[in-house]
Amino acid sequence: MLGIWETNMNFSQWSRRLVKTLAVVLALALPTALAISSADARVGGGFSSGSRGSRTFSAPPSTSTAPGSTSQFNRTFTQPGAGMNSAASAPARGGLFGRGGGFLGGLAAGFLGAGLLGMLFGGGLFGGLGGLSSILGLIIQIVLVVFVVRLAMSWWQRRNAPQAAYAGADAGAGPGPQTSYRSGLGGGFGFGANNAPLEIKPDDYEAFERLLSDIQAAWSNEDVAKLHTLATPEMVSYLEKDLTENRARNVVNKTSNVKLLQGDLAEAWREGETDYATVAMRFALTDKTVDRNTGAIVTGSEQPGEITEVWTFARRPGSAWELSAIQQTN
């Protein structure tokens, strides 16, 4: 009888350790899986990438096309400086865990540290579990591990961002929403007000719409040379990195049937000799990722969908507009 009890106990301990191991593996793999799936998409991979000069860390004004907020940049060469928004450029408190809040970051670090100590002293990451309360504790610790790992990945990505290839000149007029009225020009762009810091003309709106289609086409054709004529060196570096990752996974992303449905000017300004224009665009496109060898659809579909993004264009003297940034909307 004693042998049976020992066998059951050993099996119970083995099962518990297996569950713990699977929980840790899933917690660590989840952020990576999310990153891979989000990178498998249209131009920009669903990230907020690029630079908006001195306004990189200032949110663009909302418009009727994008009435909500925009997400902060996941990838940018620009570093916070004296000319940036003071709140955005202030260092995060608490180091790695500062963005989650001092108390919450410390709590997460405490749980993770306790788990690591448990592993070191033979109790396992979730040692001593048993009963309903311990199951709830296990769930809470899994959530905390996922949270901490995602914070660490985000911090590491920001820390390893390359330095700026070129810096913007002195800031021009201050930010602020610009009034607009519907015109029907260029498939849905509205005109900016005449008193805007930088006047955006009908030809500019047509250039923005043309860039939307041309960049999607060059991306689908994996034509990096063409992308260099349509976007800034910083944006091309991100797009080329995404294309390289697609090739490593033996897939290619195809976007087609691009059509601008609505667009609004959020703001336009000049910094030194560089003009900037940030526009919100709602457009339709067919977005699918296919296997390079078989052509089978891996993600996406043949059915068109609608996307709303905020694009920033830059123009230097004697040059055409180039894509400088893409931001996702919330």
Sequence and secondary structure as in RCSB ss.txt:
>XXXX:A:sequence
MLGIWETNMNFSQWSRRLVKTLAVVLALALPTALAISSADARVGGGFSSGSRGSRTFSAPPSTSTAPGSTSQFNR
TFTQPGAGMNSAASAPARGGLFGRGGGFLGGLAAGFLGAGLLGMLFGGGLFGGLGGLSSILGLIIQIVLVVFVVR
LAMSWWQRRNAPQAAYAGADAGAGPGPQTSYRSGLGGGFGFGANNAPLEIKPDDYEAFERLLSDIQAAWSNEDVA
KLHTLATPEMVSYLEKDLTENRARNVVNKTSNVKLLQGDLAEAWREGETDYATVAMRFALTDKTVDRNTGAIVTG
SEQPGEITEVWTFARRPGSAWELSAIQQTN
>XXXX:A:secstr
 HHHHHHHHHHHHHHHHHHHHHHHHHHHHHHHHHHHHHHSSSGGGG  EE  GGGTTS     SSS S B   SB
 S    TTS HHHHS  TTGGGGGG HHHHHHHHHHHHHHHHHHHTTS TTTT  HHHHHHHHHHHHHHHHHHHH
HHHHHHHHHT    SS   S  S      EEEEEETTTEEEE TTSSS   HHHHHHHHHHHHHHHHHHHTT HH
HHHTTB HHHHHHHHHHHHHHHHTTEEEEEEEEEEEEEEEEEEEEETTEEEEEEEEEEEEEEEEEETTT  EEEE
 SS EEEEEEEEEEE TTS  EEEEEEEB 
